[in-house]
Amino acid sequence: MLVDVAALQRENSALREQLDKVLSTNSQVVDEVAKLNDRVAELLAIAQRKQRKPVKPSDKPSEKKPTQSPVVTAEQQRAFEARPKPPPLPEKIKAPKKAQRRPGRNPVPKHLEAE
């Protein structure tokens, strides 16, 4: 019986040592996961900032030099002035006004008594 008690105590102490190792490893893993979660949050914020809409070139103040107007020859000017004119626009016909409903309540019919 004493042999069994001594063996159980040795086994108990070995299991306690093993439990201490597992707990220390567990705490290290939890610390590492916390650090990684912080890093993921930072990277996510960076990625979301980079996904913002880029500013369109038309929104930026233009630093380009204005282009020169095209050179028109005399022949081109005459052709432009001699181009066919559009047909005259037809006269617009105004639609007659629709009868409007009176605003407010309707009067009490004559065959009913007014209160």
Biopython code that builds the backbone (N, CA, C, O; Angstrom):
import numpy as np
from Bio.PDB.StructureBuilder import StructureBuilder

atoms = [
    (1, "MET", "N", (0.821, -1.182, 0.000)),
    (1, "MET", "CA", (0.000, 0.000, 0.000)),
    (1, "MET", "C", (0.866, 1.246, 0.000)),
    (1, "MET", "O", (0.530, 2.229, -0.659)),
    (2, "LEU", "N", (2.002, 1.221, 0.746)),
    (2, "LEU", "CA", (2.902, 2.365, 0.772)),
    (2, "LEU", "C", (3.573, 2.559, -0.583)),
    (2, "LEU", "O", (3.859, 3.684, -0.991)),
    (3, "VAL", "N", (3.817, 1.469, -1.262)),
    (3, "VAL", "CA", (4.439, 1.548, -2.587)),
    (3, "VAL", "C", (3.490, 2.234, -3.551)),
    (3, "VAL", "O", (3.910, 3.035, -4.386)),
    (4, "ASP", "N", (2.240, 1.925, -3.436)),
    (4, "ASP", "CA", (1.251, 2.535, -4.321)),
    (4, "ASP", "C", (1.125, 4.039, -4.045)),
    (4, "ASP", "O", (0.971, 4.825, -4.980)),
    (5, "VAL", "N", (1.189, 4.439, -2.787)),
    (5, "VAL", "CA", (1.074, 5.853, -2.422)),
    (5, "VAL", "C", (2.292, 6.619, -2.942)),
    (5, "VAL", "O", (2.151, 7.721, -3.472)),
    (6, "ALA", "N", (3.468, 6.049, -2.794)),
    (6, "ALA", "CA", (4.684, 6.715, -3.264)),
    (6, "ALA", "C", (4.670, 6.848, -4.784)),
    (6, "ALA", "O", (5.079, 7.881, -5.314)),
    (7, "ALA", "N", (4.206, 5.825, -5.489)),
    (7, "ALA", "CA", (4.132, 5.859, -6.948)),
    (7, "ALA", "C", (3.133, 6.914, -7.391)),
    (7, "ALA", "O", (3.380, 7.639, -8.354)),
    (8, "LEU", "N", (2.010, 7.005, -6.699)),
    (8, "LEU", "CA", (0.995, 7.995, -7.034)),
    (8, "LEU", "C", (1.502, 9.415, -6.787)),
    (8, "LEU", "O", (1.200, 10.325, -7.558)),
    (9, "GLN", "N", (2.271, 9.605, -5.716)),
    (9, "GLN", "CA", (2.827, 10.927, -5.428)),
    (9, "GLN", "C", (3.843, 11.331, -6.496)),
    (9, "GLN", "O", (3.881, 12.489, -6.914)),
    (10, "ARG", "N", (4.665, 10.374, -6.937)),
    (10, "ARG", "CA", (5.633, 10.673, -8.012)),
    (10, "ARG", "C", (4.896, 11.032, -9.310)),
    (10, "ARG", "O", (5.262, 11.970, -10.019)),
    (11, "GLU", "N", (3.863, 10.262, -9.589)),
    (11, "GLU", "CA", (3.079, 10.523, -10.809)),
    (11, "GLU", "C", (2.403, 11.896, -10.713)),
    (11, "GLU", "O", (2.346, 12.647, -11.687)),
    (12, "ASN", "N", (1.889, 12.204, -9.508)),
    (12, "ASN", "CA", (1.255, 13.503, -9.286)),
    (12, "ASN", "C", (2.238, 14.642, -9.501)),
    (12, "ASN", "O", (1.905, 15.623, -10.166)),
    (13, "SER", "N", (3.428, 14.535, -8.960)),
    (13, "SER", "CA", (4.428, 15.598, -9.116)),
    (13, "SER", "C", (4.846, 15.743, -10.575)),
    (13, "SER", "O", (5.079, 16.858, -11.041)),
    (14, "ALA", "N", (4.945, 14.628, -11.304)),
    (14, "ALA", "CA", (5.291, 14.687, -12.730)),
    (14, "ALA", "C", (4.180, 15.383, -13.512)),
    (14, "ALA", "O", (4.448, 16.188, -14.404)),
    (15, "LEU", "N", (2.943, 15.068, -13.171)),
    (15, "LEU", "CA", (1.815, 15.700, -13.859)),
    (15, "LEU", "C", (1.746, 17.199, -13.546)),
    (15, "LEU", "O", (1.403, 18.000, -14.416)),
    (16, "ARG", "N", (2.070, 17.574, -12.309)),
    (16, "ARG", "CA", (2.078, 18.997, -11.946)),
    (16, "ARG", "C", (3.147, 19.747, -12.733)),
    (16, "ARG", "O", (2.903, 20.860, -13.200)),
    (17, "GLU", "N", (4.339, 19.147, -12.887)),
    (17, "GLU", "CA", (5.404, 19.770, -13.686)),
    (17, "GLU", "C", (4.955, 19.934, -15.128)),
    (17, "GLU", "O", (5.200, 20.968, -15.749)),
    (18, "GLN", "N", (4.304, 18.919, -15.653)),
    (18, "GLN", "CA", (3.819, 18.961, -17.032)),
    (18, "GLN", "C", (2.758, 20.064, -17.169)),
    (18, "GLN", "O", (2.752, 20.798, -18.157)),
    (19, "LEU", "N", (1.864, 20.180, -16.179)),
    (19, "LEU", "CA", (0.829, 21.212, -16.192)),
    (19, "LEU", "C", (1.454, 22.606, -16.148)),
    (19, "LEU", "O", (0.993, 23.511, -16.843)),
    (20, "ASP", "N", (2.501, 22.785, -15.336)),
    (20, "ASP", "CA", (3.191, 24.084, -15.280)),
    (20, "ASP", "C", (3.782, 24.450, -16.641)),
    (20, "ASP", "O", (3.702, 25.602, -17.067)),
    (21, "LYS", "N", (4.381, 23.459, -17.326)),
    (21, "LYS", "CA", (4.946, 23.715, -18.664)),
    (21, "LYS", "C", (3.843, 24.119, -19.642)),
    (21, "LYS", "O", (4.015, 25.056, -20.422)),
    (22, "VAL", "N", (2.708, 23.413, -19.601)),
    (22, "VAL", "CA", (1.597, 23.708, -20.516)),
    (22, "VAL", "C", (1.041, 25.103, -20.234)),
    (22, "VAL", "O", (0.744, 25.848, -21.169)),
    (23, "LEU", "N", (0.897, 25.463, -18.966)),
    (23, "LEU", "CA", (0.378, 26.793, -18.620)),
    (23, "LEU", "C", (1.317, 27.903, -19.073)),
    (23, "LEU", "O", (0.864, 28.935, -19.569)),
    (24, "SER", "N", (2.620, 27.699, -18.909)),
    (24, "SER", "CA", (3.567, 28.724, -19.357)),
    (24, "SER", "C", (3.539, 28.850, -20.884)),
    (24, "SER", "O", (3.592, 29.959, -21.417)),
    (25, "THR", "N", (3.456, 27.721, -21.581)),
    (25, "THR", "CA", (3.369, 27.749, -23.047)),
    (25, "THR", "C", (2.075, 28.438, -23.470)),
    (25, "THR", "O", (2.065, 29.221, -24.420)),
    (26, "ASN", "N", (0.990, 28.146, -22.766)),
    (26, "ASN", "CA", (-0.306, 28.753, -23.081)),
    (26, "ASN", "C", (-0.244, 30.268, -22.925)),
    (26, "ASN", "O", (-0.756, 30.995, -23.777)),
    (27, "SER", "N", (0.370, 30.754, -21.856)),
    (27, "SER", "CA", (0.455, 32.204, -21.655)),
    (27, "SER", "C", (1.304, 32.858, -22.742)),
    (27, "SER", "O", (1.005, 33.969, -23.178)),
    (28, "GLN", "N", (2.359, 32.175, -23.180)),
    (28, "GLN", "CA", (3.191, 32.712, -24.265)),
    (28, "GLN", "C", (2.384, 32.785, -25.564)),
    (28, "GLN", "O", (2.487, 33.758, -26.311)),
    (29, "VAL", "N", (1.590, 31.760, -25.822)),
    (29, "VAL", "CA", (0.778, 31.740, -27.044)),
    (29, "VAL", "C", (-0.278, 32.843, -26.999)),
    (29, "VAL", "O", (-0.520, 33.501, -28.011)),
    (30, "VAL", "N", (-0.903, 33.054, -25.853)),
    (30, "VAL", "CA", (-1.909, 34.105, -25.721)),
    (30, "VAL", "C", (-1.276, 35.476, -25.959)),
    (30, "VAL", "O", (-1.870, 36.319, -26.631)),
    (31, "ASP", "N", (-0.083, 35.707, -25.420)),
    (31, "ASP", "CA", (0.612, 36.976, -25.646)),
    (31, "ASP", "C", (0.916, 37.164, -27.133)),
    (31, "ASP", "O", (0.743, 38.254, -27.679)),
    (32, "GLU", "N", (1.365, 36.104, -27.771)),
    (32, "GLU", "CA", (1.699, 36.184, -29.201)),
    (32, "GLU", "C", (0.453, 36.477, -30.031)),
    (32, "GLU", "O", (0.508, 37.274, -30.968)),
    (33, "VAL", "N", (-0.673, 35.839, -29.698)),
    (33, "VAL", "CA", (-1.921, 36.080, -30.429)),
    (33, "VAL", "C", (-2.365, 37.531, -30.243)),
    (33, "VAL", "O", (-2.838, 38.151, -31.196)),
    (34, "ALA", "N", (-2.224, 38.074, -29.055)),
    (34, "ALA", "CA", (-2.599, 39.469, -28.814)),
    (34, "ALA", "C", (-1.752, 40.411, -29.670)),
    (34, "ALA", "O", (-2.274, 41.359, -30.257)),
    (35, "LYS", "N", (-0.441, 40.147, -29.742)),
    (35, "LYS", "CA", (0.437, 40.983, -30.573)),
    (35, "LYS", "C", (0.039, 40.886, -32.042)),
    (35, "LYS", "O", (0.000, 41.890, -32.754)),
    (36, "LEU", "N", (-0.258, 39.660, -32.488)),
    (36, "LEU", "CA", (-0.637, 39.474, -33.896)),
    (36, "LEU", "C", (-1.969, 40.159, -34.206)),
    (36, "LEU", "O", (-2.139, 40.714, -35.291)),
    (37, "ASN", "N", (-2.900, 40.125, -33.277)),
    (37, "ASN", "CA", (-4.176, 40.826, -33.488)),
    (37, "ASN", "C", (-3.952, 42.326, -33.617)),
    (37, "ASN", "O", (-4.585, 42.973, -34.452)),
    (38, "ASP", "N", (-3.078, 42.878, -32.819)),
    (38, "ASP", "CA", (-2.757, 44.303, -32.935)),
    (38, "ASP", "C", (-2.152, 44.608, -34.302)),
    (38, "ASP", "O", (-2.500, 45.603, -34.937)),
    (39, "ARG", "N", (-1.259, 43.758, -34.741)),
    (39, "ARG", "CA", (-0.609, 43.969, -36.040)),
    (39, "ARG", "C", (-1.622, 43.872, -37.183)),
    (39, "ARG", "O", (-1.570, 44.652, -38.134)),
    (40, "VAL", "N", (-2.545, 42.909, -37.082)),
    (40, "VAL", "CA", (-3.580, 42.770, -38.111)),
    (40, "VAL", "C", (-4.452, 44.020, -38.154)),
    (40, "VAL", "O", (-4.819, 44.481, -39.235)),
    (41, "ALA", "N", (-4.784, 44.570, -36.994)),
    (41, "ALA", "CA", (-5.585, 45.798, -36.951)),
    (41, "ALA", "C", (-4.845, 46.956, -37.627)),
    (41, "ALA", "O", (-5.453, 47.743, -38.353)),
    (42, "GLU", "N", (-3.539, 47.058, -37.391)),
    (42, "GLU", "CA", (-2.746, 48.114, -38.029)),
    (42, "GLU", "C", (-2.724, 47.938, -39.544)),
    (42, "GLU", "O", (-2.912, 48.898, -40.292)),
    (43, "LEU", "N", (-2.491, 46.696, -39.992)),
    (43, "LEU", "CA", (-2.431, 46.443, -41.427)),
    (43, "LEU", "C", (-3.782, 46.673, -42.091)),
    (43, "LEU", "O", (-3.839, 47.149, -43.225)),
    (44, "LEU", "N", (-4.860, 46.344, -41.406)),
    (44, "LEU", "CA", (-6.188, 46.574, -41.952)),
    (44, "LEU", "C", (-6.450, 48.067, -42.121)),
    (44, "LEU", "O", (-7.016, 48.492, -43.128)),
    (45, "ALA", "N", (-6.040, 48.853, -41.143)),
    (45, "ALA", "CA", (-6.212, 50.308, -41.246)),
    (45, "ALA", "C", (-5.413, 50.860, -42.424)),
    (45, "ALA", "O", (-5.896, 51.728, -43.152)),
    (46, "ILE", "N", (-4.201, 50.361, -42.611)),
    (46, "ILE", "CA", (-3.373, 50.812, -43.738)),
    (46, "ILE", "C", (-4.020, 50.434, -45.059)),
    (46, "ILE", "O", (-4.061, 51.244, -45.986)),
    (47, "ALA", "N", (-4.526, 49.210, -45.153)),
    (47, "ALA", "CA", (-5.158, 48.756, -46.393)),
    (47, "ALA", "C", (-6.411, 49.570, -46.700)),
    (47, "ALA", "O", (-6.666, 49.890, -47.862)),
    (48, "GLN", "N", (-7.181, 49.904, -45.700)),
    (48, "GLN", "CA", (-8.385, 50.701, -45.937)),
    (48, "GLN", "C", (-8.034, 52.112, -46.362)),
    (48, "GLN", "O", (-8.743, 52.705, -47.175)),
    (49, "ARG", "N", (-6.953, 52.662, -45.827)),
    (49, "ARG", "CA", (-6.524, 53.995, -46.259)),
    (49, "ARG", "C", (-6.097, 53.976, -47.716)),
    (49, "ARG", "O", (-6.361, 54.921, -48.459)),
    (50, "LYS", "N", (-5.440, 52.901, -48.123)),
    (50, "LYS", "CA", (-4.954, 52.832, -49.505)),
    (50, "LYS", "C", (-6.086, 52.586, -50.488)),
    (50, "LYS", "O", (-5.915, 52.835, -51.682)),
    (51, "GLN", "N", (-7.234, 52.107, -50.028)),
    (51, "GLN", "CA", (-8.348, 51.835, -50.925)),
    (51, "GLN", "C", (-9.226, 53.047, -51.156)),
    (51, "GLN", "O", (-10.194, 52.956, -51.911)),
    (52, "ARG", "N", (-8.930, 54.171, -50.540)),
    (52, "ARG", "CA", (-9.734, 55.370, -50.761)),
    (52, "ARG", "C", (-9.644, 55.780, -52.215)),
    (52, "ARG", "O", (-8.661, 55.493, -52.899)),
    (53, "LYS", "N", (-10.689, 56.460, -52.678)),
    (53, "LYS", "CA", (-10.731, 56.868, -54.071)),
    (53, "LYS", "C", (-9.583, 57.825, -54.367)),
    (53, "LYS", "O", (-9.371, 58.790, -53.632)),
    (54, "PRO", "N", (-8.856, 57.565, -55.419)),
    (54, "PRO", "CA", (-7.801, 58.515, -55.781)),
    (54, "PRO", "C", (-8.429, 59.790, -56.343)),
    (54, "PRO", "O", (-9.517, 59.760, -56.920)),
    (55, "VAL", "N", (-7.745, 60.875, -56.171)),
    (55, "VAL", "CA", (-8.240, 62.153, -56.659)),
    (55, "VAL", "C", (-8.104, 62.164, -58.174)),
    (55, "VAL", "O", (-7.043, 61.857, -58.717)),
    (56, "LYS", "N", (-9.189, 62.521, -58.845)),
    (56, "LYS", "CA", (-9.184, 62.556, -60.307)),
    (56, "LYS", "C", (-8.327, 63.734, -60.771)),
    (56, "LYS", "O", (-8.256, 64.760, -60.095)),
    (57, "PRO", "N", (-7.688, 63.586, -61.906)),
    (57, "PRO", "CA", (-6.878, 64.705, -62.410)),
    (57, "PRO", "C", (-7.715, 65.956, -62.651)),
    (57, "PRO", "O", (-7.193, 67.066, -62.555)),
    (58, "SER", "N", (-9.012, 65.803, -62.965)),
    (58, "SER", "CA", (-9.845, 66.977, -63.207)),
    (58, "SER", "C", (-10.116, 67.736, -61.909)),
    (58, "SER", "O", (-10.405, 68.932, -61.941)),
    (59, "ASP", "N", (-10.023, 67.042, -60.752)),
    (59, "ASP", "CA", (-10.252, 67.694, -59.474)),
    (59, "ASP", "C", (-9.041, 68.500, -59.026)),
    (59, "ASP", "O", (-9.183, 69.470, -58.282)),
    (60, "LYS", "N", (-7.859, 68.111, -59.468)),
    (60, "LYS", "CA", (-6.643, 68.809, -59.065)),
    (60, "LYS", "C", (-6.539, 70.130, -59.822)),
    (60, "LYS", "O", (-7.024, 70.239, -60.948)),
    (61, "PRO", "N", (-5.921, 71.114, -59.223)),
    (61, "PRO", "CA", (-5.717, 72.358, -59.977)),
    (61, "PRO", "C", (-4.794, 72.092, -61.169)),
    (61, "PRO", "O", (-3.724, 71.496, -61.036)),
    (62, "SER", "N", (-5.231, 72.538, -62.294)),
    (62, "SER", "CA", (-4.490, 72.242, -63.518)),
    (62, "SER", "C", (-3.242, 73.112, -63.613)),
    (62, "SER", "O", (-3.303, 74.337, -63.508)),
    (63, "GLU", "N", (-2.125, 72.453, -63.811)),
    (63, "GLU", "CA", (-0.869, 73.165, -63.994)),
    (63, "GLU", "C", (-0.436, 73.110, -65.460)),
    (63, "GLU", "O", (0.651, 73.566, -65.814)),
    (64, "LYS", "N", (-1.305, 72.543, -66.309)),
    (64, "LYS", "CA", (-0.981, 72.438, -67.725)),
    (64, "LYS", "C", (-1.129, 73.809, -68.380)),
    (64, "LYS", "O", (-1.952, 74.630, -67.976)),
    (65, "LYS", "N", (-0.325, 74.024, -69.378)),
    (65, "LYS", "CA", (-0.415, 75.266, -70.130)),
    (65, "LYS", "C", (-1.630, 75.174, -71.050)),
    (65, "LYS", "O", (-1.902, 74.109, -71.605)),
    (66, "PRO", "N", (-2.361, 76.273, -71.217)),
    (66, "PRO", "CA", (-3.517, 76.211, -72.118)),
    (66, "PRO", "C", (-3.057, 75.959, -73.548)),
    (66, "PRO", "O", (-2.045, 76.498, -73.994)),
    (67, "THR", "N", (-3.812, 75.136, -74.252)),
    (67, "THR", "CA", (-3.446, 74.806, -75.624)),
    (67, "THR", "C", (-3.811, 75.979, -76.532)),
    (67, "THR", "O", (-4.746, 76.732, -76.262)),
    (68, "GLN", "N", (-3.065, 76.106, -77.587)),
    (68, "GLN", "CA", (-3.320, 77.183, -78.533)),
    (68, "GLN", "C", (-4.528, 76.820, -79.379)),
    (68, "GLN", "O", (-4.757, 75.648, -79.679)),
    (69, "SER", "N", (-5.303, 77.832, -79.764)),
    (69, "SER", "CA", (-6.468, 77.567, -80.592)),
    (69, "SER", "C", (-5.988, 77.137, -81.982)),
    (69, "SER", "O", (-4.949, 77.597, -82.454)),
    (70, "PRO", "N", (-6.742, 76.264, -82.623)),
    (70, "PRO", "CA", (-6.293, 75.763, -83.925)),
    (70, "PRO", "C", (-6.284, 76.869, -84.981)),
    (70, "PRO", "O", (-7.084, 77.803, -84.934)),
    (71, "VAL", "N", (-5.388, 76.743, -85.904)),
    (71, "VAL", "CA", (-5.261, 77.713, -86.990)),
    (71, "VAL", "C", (-6.274, 77.345, -88.066)),
    (71, "VAL", "O", (-6.314, 76.203, -88.524)),
    (72, "VAL", "N", (-7.100, 78.324, -88.471)),
    (72, "VAL", "CA", (-8.127, 78.093, -89.483)),
    (72, "VAL", "C", (-7.738, 78.870, -90.738)),
    (72, "VAL", "O", (-7.470, 80.071, -90.699)),
    (73, "THR", "N", (-7.718, 78.150, -91.830)),
    (73, "THR", "CA", (-7.371, 78.816, -93.105)),
    (73, "THR", "C", (-8.588, 79.559, -93.636)),
    (73, "THR", "O", (-9.705, 79.365, -93.155)),
    (74, "ALA", "N", (-8.366, 80.409, -94.626)),
    (74, "ALA", "CA", (-9.453, 81.201, -95.210)),
    (74, "ALA", "C", (-10.470, 80.285, -95.882)),
    (74, "ALA", "O", (-11.673, 80.537, -95.825)),
    (75, "GLU", "N", (-9.981, 79.222, -96.518)),
    (75, "GLU", "CA", (-10.887, 78.279, -97.198)),
    (75, "GLU", "C", (-11.786, 77.577, -96.167)),
    (75, "GLU", "O", (-12.983, 77.398, -96.393)),
    (76, "GLN", "N", (-11.201, 77.191, -95.058)),
    (76, "GLN", "CA", (-11.993, 76.540, -94.009)),
    (76, "GLN", "C", (-13.007, 77.512, -93.419)),
    (76, "GLN", "O", (-14.130, 77.121, -93.101)),
    (77, "GLN", "N", (-12.622, 78.763, -93.272)),
    (77, "GLN", "CA", (-13.533, 79.767, -92.732)),
    (77, "GLN", "C", (-14.711, 79.977, -93.669)),
    (77, "GLN", "O", (-15.850, 80.075, -93.212)),
    (78, "ARG", "N", (-14.450, 80.049, -95.006)),
    (78, "ARG", "CA", (-15.531, 80.211, -95.982)),
    (78, "ARG", "C", (-16.453, 79.001, -95.975)),
    (78, "ARG", "O", (-17.671, 79.152, -96.064)),
    (79, "ALA", "N", (-15.883, 77.793, -95.869)),
    (79, "ALA", "CA", (-16.703, 76.583, -95.838)),
    (79, "ALA", "C", (-17.588, 76.563, -94.585)),
    (79, "ALA", "O", (-18.730, 76.105, -94.628)),
    (80, "PHE", "N", (-17.053, 77.060, -93.487)),
    (80, "PHE", "CA", (-17.836, 77.109, -92.249)),
    (80, "PHE", "C", (-18.997, 78.090, -92.387)),
    (80, "PHE", "O", (-20.120, 77.788, -91.984)),
    (81, "GLU", "N", (-18.732, 79.244, -92.948)),
    (81, "GLU", "CA", (-19.775, 80.250, -93.087)),
    (81, "GLU", "C", (-20.808, 79.859, -94.135)),
    (81, "GLU", "O", (-21.955, 80.298, -94.048)),
    (82, "ALA", "N", (-20.434, 79.040, -95.131)),
    (82, "ALA", "CA", (-21.348, 78.638, -96.201)),
    (82, "ALA", "C", (-22.060, 77.327, -95.882)),
    (82, "ALA", "O", (-22.754, 76.784, -96.742)),
    (83, "ARG", "N", (-21.907, 76.822, -94.696)),
    (83, "ARG", "CA", (-22.541, 75.548, -94.359)),
    (83, "ARG", "C", (-24.063, 75.711, -94.380)),
    (83, "ARG", "O", (-24.560, 76.821, -94.188)),
    (84, "PRO", "N", (-24.817, 74.620, -94.611)),
    (84, "PRO", "CA", (-26.275, 74.751, -94.666)),
    (84, "PRO", "C", (-26.850, 75.125, -93.294)),
    (84, "PRO", "O", (-26.393, 74.647, -92.256)),
    (85, "LYS", "N", (-27.839, 75.971, -93.323)),
    (85, "LYS", "CA", (-28.474, 76.413, -92.093)),
    (85, "LYS", "C", (-29.522, 75.374, -91.677)),
    (85, "LYS", "O", (-30.096, 74.695, -92.528)),
    (86, "PRO", "N", (-29.770, 75.252, -90.373)),
    (86, "PRO", "CA", (-30.788, 74.296, -89.928)),
    (86, "PRO", "C", (-32.179, 74.798, -90.300)),
    (86, "PRO", "O", (-32.386, 76.002, -90.453)),
    (87, "PRO", "N", (-33.131, 73.879, -90.447)),
    (87, "PRO", "CA", (-34.490, 74.324, -90.784)),
    (87, "PRO", "C", (-35.084, 75.135, -89.623)),
    (87, "PRO", "O", (-34.695, 74.941, -88.472)),
    (88, "PRO", "N", (-36.003, 76.023, -89.917)),
    (88, "PRO", "CA", (-36.594, 76.835, -88.849)),
    (88, "PRO", "C", (-37.387, 75.945, -87.882)),
    (88, "PRO", "O", (-37.970, 74.934, -88.273)),
    (89, "LEU", "N", (-37.388, 76.342, -86.648)),
    (89, "LEU", "CA", (-38.113, 75.569, -85.648)),
    (89, "LEU", "C", (-39.609, 75.795, -85.800)),
    (89, "LEU", "O", (-40.036, 76.912, -86.091)),
    (90, "PRO", "N", (-40.416, 74.747, -85.606)),
    (90, "PRO", "CA", (-41.866, 74.965, -85.684)),
    (90, "PRO", "C", (-42.334, 75.778, -84.478)),
    (90, "PRO", "O", (-41.707, 75.766, -83.418)),
    (91, "GLU", "N", (-43.444, 76.481, -84.665)),
    (91, "GLU", "CA", (-43.966, 77.295, -83.577)),
    (91, "GLU", "C", (-44.477, 76.382, -82.478)),
    (91, "GLU", "O", (-45.073, 75.335, -82.732)),
    (92, "LYS", "N", (-44.230, 76.802, -81.274)),
    (92, "LYS", "CA", (-44.686, 76.002, -80.141)),
    (92, "LYS", "C", (-46.151, 76.319, -79.865)),
    (92, "LYS", "O", (-46.564, 77.476, -79.797)),
    (93, "ILE", "N", (-46.910, 75.250, -79.710)),
    (93, "ILE", "CA", (-48.329, 75.416, -79.412)),
    (93, "ILE", "C", (-48.501, 75.257, -77.911)),
    (93, "ILE", "O", (-48.131, 74.235, -77.333)),
    (94, "LYS", "N", (-49.066, 76.277, -77.292)),
    (94, "LYS", "CA", (-49.271, 76.215, -75.855)),
    (94, "LYS", "C", (-50.502, 75.370, -75.577)),
    (94, "LYS", "O", (-51.540, 75.538, -76.217)),
    (95, "ALA", "N", (-50.379, 74.463, -74.622)),
    (95, "ALA", "CA", (-51.509, 73.628, -74.241)),
    (95, "ALA", "C", (-52.483, 74.462, -73.415)),
    (95, "ALA", "O", (-52.064, 75.283, -72.599)),
    (96, "PRO", "N", (-53.776, 74.253, -73.627)),
    (96, "PRO", "CA", (-54.731, 75.028, -72.830)),
    (96, "PRO", "C", (-54.638, 74.625, -71.359)),
    (96, "PRO", "O", (-54.300, 73.489, -71.026)),
    (97, "LYS", "N", (-54.945, 75.576, -70.500)),
    (97, "LYS", "CA", (-54.865, 75.308, -69.071)),
    (97, "LYS", "C", (-55.970, 74.344, -68.676)),
    (97, "LYS", "O", (-57.090, 74.417, -69.181)),
    (98, "LYS", "N", (-55.640, 73.449, -67.775)),
    (98, "LYS", "CA", (-56.627, 72.504, -67.269)),
    (98, "LYS", "C", (-57.441, 73.187, -66.188)),
    (98, "LYS", "O", (-56.967, 74.092, -65.501)),
    (99, "ALA", "N", (-58.669, 72.734, -66.055)),
    (99, "ALA", "CA", (-59.516, 73.290, -65.000)),
    (99, "ALA", "C", (-58.968, 72.838, -63.656)),
    (99, "ALA", "O", (-58.683, 71.658, -63.449)),
    (100, "GLN", "N", (-58.826, 73.785, -62.757)),
    (100, "GLN", "CA", (-58.272, 73.453, -61.457)),
    (100, "GLN", "C", (-59.390, 73.189, -60.467)),
    (100, "GLN", "O", (-60.466, 73.785, -60.528)),
    (101, "ARG", "N", (-59.097, 72.267, -59.546)),
    (101, "ARG", "CA", (-60.064, 71.984, -58.489)),
    (101, "ARG", "C", (-59.957, 73.058, -57.424)),
    (101, "ARG", "O", (-58.885, 73.594, -57.145)),
    (102, "ARG", "N", (-61.114, 73.351, -56.836)),
    (102, "ARG", "CA", (-61.116, 74.339, -55.770)),
    (102, "ARG", "C", (-60.413, 73.743, -54.559)),
    (102, "ARG", "O", (-60.609, 72.570, -54.244)),
    (103, "PRO", "N", (-59.596, 74.540, -53.880)),
    (103, "PRO", "CA", (-58.962, 74.031, -52.676)),
    (103, "PRO", "C", (-59.943, 74.031, -51.511)),
    (103, "PRO", "O", (-60.909, 74.794, -51.506)),
    (104, "GLY", "N", (-59.702, 73.198, -50.552)),
    (104, "GLY", "CA", (-60.512, 73.191, -49.339)),
    (104, "GLY", "C", (-61.673, 72.207, -49.428)),
    (104, "GLY", "O", (-61.736, 71.364, -50.323)),
    (105, "ARG", "N", (-62.580, 72.340, -48.481)),
    (105, "ARG", "CA", (-63.719, 71.430, -48.399)),
    (105, "ARG", "C", (-64.817, 71.856, -49.359)),
    (105, "ARG", "O", (-64.956, 73.029, -49.704)),
    (106, "ASN", "N", (-65.579, 70.879, -49.772)),
    (106, "ASN", "CA", (-66.737, 71.171, -50.619)),
    (106, "ASN", "C", (-67.880, 71.686, -49.734)),
    (106, "ASN", "O", (-67.991, 71.291, -48.573)),
    (107, "PRO", "N", (-68.718, 72.555, -50.274)),
    (107, "PRO", "CA", (-69.838, 73.036, -49.480)),
    (107, "PRO", "C", (-70.837, 71.920, -49.190)),
    (107, "PRO", "O", (-70.869, 70.905, -49.887)),
    (108, "VAL", "N", (-71.637, 72.113, -48.175)),
    (108, "VAL", "CA", (-72.656, 71.116, -47.813)),
    (108, "VAL", "C", (-73.736, 71.143, -48.886)),
    (108, "VAL", "O", (-74.193, 72.220, -49.268)),
    (109, "PRO", "N", (-74.155, 69.979, -49.378)),
    (109, "PRO", "CA", (-75.221, 69.972, -50.394)),
    (109, "PRO", "C", (-76.491, 70.642, -49.874)),
    (109, "PRO", "O", (-76.773, 70.630, -48.676)),
    (110, "LYS", "N", (-77.241, 71.221, -50.793)),
    (110, "LYS", "CA", (-78.424, 72.013, -50.410)),
    (110, "LYS", "C", (-79.527, 71.152, -49.805)),
    (110, "LYS", "O", (-80.329, 71.641, -49.009)),
    (111, "HIS", "N", (-79.574, 69.876, -50.176)),
    (111, "HIS", "CA", (-80.639, 69.025, -49.646)),
    (111, "HIS", "C", (-80.340, 68.526, -48.241)),
    (111, "HIS", "O", (-81.193, 67.872, -47.640)),
    (112, "LEU", "N", (-79.152, 68.810, -47.691)),
    (112, "LEU", "CA", (-78.804, 68.431, -46.327)),
    (112, "LEU", "C", (-78.826, 69.657, -45.445)),
    (112, "LEU", "O", (-78.596, 70.773, -45.909)),
    (113, "GLU", "N", (-79.102, 69.448, -44.176)),
    (113, "GLU", "CA", (-79.122, 70.569, -43.245)),
    (113, "GLU", "C", (-77.705, 70.853, -42.759)),
    (113, "GLU", "O", (-76.915, 69.942, -42.513)),
    (114, "ALA", "N", (-77.415, 72.117, -42.629)),
    (114, "ALA", "CA", (-76.136, 72.520, -42.094)),
    (114, "ALA", "C", (-76.227, 72.599, -40.586)),
    (114, "ALA", "O", (-77.247, 73.044, -40.060)),
    (115, "GLU", "N", (-75.225, 72.194, -39.895)),
    (115, "GLU", "CA", (-75.251, 72.221, -38.437)),
    (115, "GLU", "C", (-75.035, 73.597, -37.901)),
    (115, "GLU", "O", (-75.028, 73.792, -36.686)),
]
sb = StructureBuilder()
sb.init_structure("model")
sb.init_model(0)
sb.init_chain("A")
sb.init_seg("    ")
for serial, (resi, resn, name, xyz) in enumerate(atoms, 1):
    if name == "N":
        sb.init_residue(resn, " ", resi, " ")
    sb.init_atom(name, np.array(xyz, "f"), 0.0, 1.0, " ", f" {name:<3s}", serial, name[0])
structure = sb.get_structure()
